Amino acid sequence: MGHRLTQIATRTGDGGTTGLGNNQRVSKNSARVHAMGDVDELNSHLGLLLCEDMPAEVRALLVEIQHQLFNLGGELSMPGFELLKPEAVLALDEALERYNAQLPRLQEFILPAGTRAAAQAHVCRTVARRAERSVVALGQEEAIHDAPRQYLNRLSDLMFVLARVLNRMHGGDDVYWKSERMQRAASL
């Protein structure tokens, strides 16, 4: 593993490159750096979501996800290393099943809205999708493990489900898209 940061302003990136965990220097515009940045942004948005009121079990899950995203970012920063384990993907599958079972079936698309916590969960969902696209793009250029891509795919699904859970936390509901089909059905 590369050196831990002891100094933040090193000026080594002034020329448009950055150091990976294996001490290799790459362009700050490389697919690897884009993927690392998107995962870092996702983790920051999760940190913001954690400032909101939520059930303790959801909070504990999100904190664990932050740790796993740090593993994912570390794996991306060290080509060839595996830090994010397949068990982390399974943990998201289990959480998806548990929380989705508590929710009513969707009748229509929902808007990324409702409570502030739910809206922030939707922001996390969309950033997870972007991070997933970045990891897929990196995988088209270089060999990477499957777990990072799978983890981000499951995480975006889980954030959708958790947004619905958070909207219901204080008796609220999803905010449904007013589609033509729904409006016709309501007028009948």
N, C-alpha and C positions, 0 to 999 in steps of 0.2 A: 504494500500500500504506500502511496505517496506520502510526502511530508504533511503533517498537520500544520494548519496556518497559525503562525505566531505573529505575523505582521500582515495587515490587510492591504495597505497601499504599497505594493511591491514595484509598481511601474513596469513590470515585465510584460504586461499586456498592451502597452502603449502602441505597439506596432501591429496590432490586430490579431495577435495569436494568444492562446491561453494554454496552460499546462494541464494535462490529464493526470489522473492518479498514478499512472505508470511513468511519469515525467516526460512523456512525449508532448511536443508542442503542436497544436493544430490551429487552423483558422477559427476565429470566433464565429464565422458564418458556416461552419461545417455542419453536416446533418447530425453528428454526435452532439455538438454543443447546443444545437437547436433542441434536441430531445432532452438533454440535461436541463436546459433552461425552462422548458415547458413543464417538466416534472417538478422543478423547484418552485415555479409559479403556482402549480397545483397545491403543493404542500403549504405555501403561504396562504392561499385562499382557504385551505382547511383550517389553518391557524386562526383566520378571521372568523370562520364559522364557529370555532370553539369558544369564541367570546360570547356567543348567544346562549340563552337558557335552553336546556335540553335534558332529556332523561339521562341518568348516570350511565346506563348501559350503552347508549348511543355515544356519549362522550368518550367512554373507555374504548369503544370500537374506533372512533375517529383518531384518538391518540395512537392506537396501535397502527392504524393506516399511515399516520405521519411517519412512524418509525420504519414501516415497510417502504414507503416512498423514499426515505433516506437511503435504504438499502438499494432500491432501484436506481436512484441517482448515482450511488457509489459504483454500482455495476456498470452503468453507462460511462462513468468516468475512467474505468479501468478495462479496456478491451480484453476480452477473454475470461474475465473473472465472472463468477456466479455468486451473487450475494442475495438475490431475491429467490427464495425457494418455492417450489411448486405448492408446498403446504400453505403459503400465503394466499395463493389463488383459491385453494380449497376453503380457507377461512372466509373469503369473500362470498363464495358460493353458499356456504352455510348461513351467513348473515343475510344474504339475499333471500334465501328460502324462508328464514325465520320472520323477517320483517314484511316480506311480500304477503305471507299468509295472513297477516293482521289487517290487510287493506281490502276494501271492496274492489271488485273488478272495474276497470276503466270502461266507460261508455263512449268516451270521446277523447280527443287530445286535450292535454292540459297546458295552460300557460305557465311559464316559469315565474310564478308569483305566489302571493299569499302572505305568510308571515315573513319577517326579515330573515329568519333562520332558514326557512324553506327556499326563499329566493337566493340566498347565499349557497345553499346546497346545489341549486341549479347552476350557479356560476361554477362551482366545483365540477359538476357533471360536464359542462361544456369545455372546461379547461382540460379535464381528463380525456375527452374525445380528441382535443388538439394534441395532447401529449401522446396519445395512442397513434395518431397519424404521423407524428414526428418519429416515433419508434419504428413504425412500419417503414417509413422512408429510409431510416438508418439501416434497417434490415435488408433493404434492397441494394444497399451499397456494401455492407459488411455483414459478416456472420455474427448474429446475436442469439441469445437463448430465447426460448418461447415465453418464459414466465413474465418478463416485463410487458410484452404486448398483451398477453392474456390478463394480467393483473389490471392494467389500465382499462381494458374492455369491461371487465367485471365491475371495476370501481365506478365507471360512469353509470352503469346500470344501477348499482347500489345507491349512488347519490340521487338518482331519480326516485328510487323507492324511499330513501330517507327524507327527501323533500316532502313527499306525501305524508310520511309519518310525522314530520315536524309541523306540517300544516294542521294536523289533527290533534296535536299535543294539548292545545287549550280549547278544543271543541270546534276548530275550524274545519275547512274542507279544501279540496282542490279547486283551482280556478279554471273552469272549463272554457275552451275555445268556442266561440259562438259561430259554429259553422252553419252553412245553409241547411244541411241535413238536420241538425239539431233544432234550428228555428222552424223548419217545416213540421217536424215531429211535435214541437211544443204548440203549434197553432192548430193541430188536429184535434 
